Amino acid sequence: MTAAQNKGGGNESSGSEPLRDGFVLVIAFKPRIAGRGYWMRMLVRAAVSLFALTGSAFAYSDAQMTVMSHVGQAIAGTKICPKLKINQGAMALMLAAEDVKLDDPTVRAVIRSKVEETVRAWQGKSEDLACAAVLMLYGPSGRIAGLLRFRD
């Protein structure tokens, strides 16, 4: 090895190439040729990372998400139609049937967002129209019957 090559510092292995002015270019690693197995491992890693990062989004079944949505809309119904109130027994049965726990912060957040979304959608609309719509869904003979009832 010449003194000019030694001036550049770095690794003096057989992978170095001399440059002008006595500097040495060192290739620190050999690029890996990506084969089929490499790409498969990368795909699996990406998929695992995706599910690990978004795990809380997949923690609830569709039925549980539906219950949370109905509960949120029913609560919103009591806000847009003050003549109605929640039927506690029917709500408890619905929650228990799908094992939805109100003490779970994620469940509370989903319900709260559904309440806000529904109230926002009905802003500026007639109270009578809102009451009729809420009763058709959650009233005594509604689609999800008995979740709401009239105040005493």
C-alpha positions as CSV (number, residue, x, y, z in Angstrom):
1,M,0.0,0.0,0.0
2,T,1.3,3.4,-0.9
3,A,1.6,6.4,1.4
4,A,-1.0,8.3,-0.7
5,Q,-3.5,5.6,-0.1
6,N,-2.8,5.5,3.6
7,K,-3.4,9.3,3.9
8,G,-7.1,8.9,3.1
9,G,-7.7,7.0,6.4
10,G,-10.4,4.5,6.8
11,N,-10.3,0.8,6.0
12,E,-7.4,-0.4,3.9
13,S,-9.1,-3.7,3.0
14,S,-9.2,-5.1,-0.5
15,G,-12.6,-3.4,-1.0
16,S,-11.1,0.1,-1.2
17,E,-10.5,2.0,-4.5
18,P,-8.0,4.8,-4.8
19,L,-9.3,8.2,-5.8
20,R,-7.4,11.3,-7.0
21,D,-5.5,13.4,-4.5
22,G,-4.7,10.4,-2.3
23,F,-8.1,9.8,-0.9
24,V,-9.5,6.3,-0.6
25,L,-13.1,5.3,-1.3
26,V,-14.1,2.5,1.1
27,I,-17.1,0.3,0.3
28,A,-18.2,-0.7,3.8
29,F,-20.7,-3.3,2.8
30,K,-21.5,-5.3,-0.1
31,P,-25.1,-4.6,-1.4
32,R,-27.3,-7.6,-0.9
33,I,-29.0,-9.0,-3.9
34,A,-32.7,-9.2,-3.0
35,G,-34.1,-12.6,-3.7
36,R,-37.7,-13.9,-3.3
37,G,-37.1,-14.9,0.3
38,Y,-35.9,-11.4,1.2
39,W,-39.0,-9.7,-0.2
40,M,-41.3,-12.2,1.5
41,R,-39.6,-11.5,4.9
42,M,-40.0,-7.8,4.3
43,L,-43.7,-8.2,3.4
44,V,-44.3,-10.3,6.5
45,R,-42.5,-7.7,8.6
46,A,-44.6,-4.9,7.1
47,A,-47.8,-6.7,7.7
48,V,-46.9,-7.6,11.3
49,S,-45.9,-3.9,12.0
50,L,-49.2,-2.7,10.5
51,F,-51.3,-4.9,12.7
52,A,-49.2,-4.2,15.8
53,L,-49.5,-0.4,15.3
54,T,-53.2,-0.5,14.6
55,G,-54.1,-3.3,17.0
56,S,-56.6,-1.3,19.0
57,A,-58.6,-0.6,15.9
58,F,-59.2,-4.3,15.3
59,A,-59.8,-5.1,19.0
60,Y,-63.6,-5.0,18.6
61,S,-65.9,-7.1,16.5
62,D,-68.4,-5.6,14.0
63,A,-71.2,-6.5,16.3
64,Q,-69.5,-4.6,19.2
65,M,-68.9,-1.6,17.0
66,T,-72.6,-1.7,15.9
67,V,-73.7,-1.7,19.6
68,M,-71.4,1.3,20.3
69,S,-72.8,3.1,17.4
70,H,-76.4,2.5,18.4
71,V,-75.7,3.5,22.0
72,G,-74.1,6.8,20.8
73,Q,-77.0,7.5,18.5
74,A,-79.5,6.7,21.2
75,I,-77.8,9.1,23.7
76,A,-77.7,11.7,20.9
77,G,-81.4,11.1,20.5
78,T,-82.0,12.3,24.1
79,K,-80.1,15.4,23.3
80,I,-81.9,16.3,20.1
81,C,-85.3,15.2,21.4
82,P,-85.7,16.2,25.1
83,K,-89.0,14.3,25.3
84,L,-87.1,11.0,25.4
85,K,-84.8,9.3,27.8
86,I,-82.6,6.2,27.8
87,N,-84.1,2.9,28.8
88,Q,-81.4,1.7,31.1
89,G,-82.5,-1.9,31.2
90,A,-82.6,-2.3,27.4
91,M,-79.2,-0.5,27.0
92,A,-77.6,-2.8,29.7
93,L,-78.9,-5.9,27.8
94,M,-77.6,-4.7,24.5
95,L,-74.2,-3.9,26.0
96,A,-74.0,-7.2,27.8
97,A,-75.1,-9.2,24.8
98,E,-72.0,-8.2,22.9
99,D,-69.7,-7.8,25.9
100,V,-69.2,-4.1,25.5
101,K,-67.7,-2.5,28.6
102,L,-68.5,1.2,29.3
103,D,-65.4,1.5,31.5
104,D,-63.2,0.9,28.5
105,P,-61.7,4.3,27.4
106,T,-61.9,3.3,23.7
107,V,-65.5,2.3,24.0
108,R,-66.3,5.7,25.7
109,A,-64.4,7.5,22.9
110,V,-66.3,5.7,20.1
111,I,-69.7,6.4,21.8
112,R,-68.8,10.0,22.5
113,S,-67.7,10.6,18.9
114,K,-71.0,9.0,17.6
115,V,-73.0,11.3,19.9
116,E,-71.2,14.4,18.7
117,E,-71.5,13.3,15.0
118,T,-75.3,12.7,15.4
119,V,-76.0,15.9,17.3
120,R,-74.0,17.8,14.6
121,A,-76.0,16.2,11.8
122,W,-79.3,17.2,13.4
123,Q,-78.4,20.8,14.2
124,G,-80.8,23.3,12.7
125,K,-83.4,20.7,12.0
126,S,-86.9,20.6,13.4
127,E,-87.2,19.1,16.9
128,D,-90.4,17.3,15.8
129,L,-88.7,15.8,12.8
130,A,-85.7,14.7,15.0
131,C,-88.0,13.1,17.6
132,A,-89.9,11.2,14.9
133,A,-86.6,9.9,13.4
134,V,-85.2,8.9,16.8
135,L,-88.5,7.1,17.7
136,M,-88.5,5.2,14.4
137,L,-85.0,3.9,15.3
138,Y,-85.0,3.5,19.0
139,G,-88.6,4.1,20.3
140,P,-90.9,1.4,21.7
141,S,-91.7,0.0,18.3
142,G,-88.6,1.2,16.5
143,R,-86.0,-0.8,14.5
144,I,-83.9,-1.3,17.7
145,A,-87.0,-1.3,19.9
146,G,-87.1,0.0,23.4
147,L,-83.7,1.7,23.7
148,L,-85.4,5.0,24.2
149,R,-88.7,5.8,26.0
150,F,-90.7,8.9,26.8
151,R,-89.9,10.9,29.9
152,D,-92.4,10.6,32.7
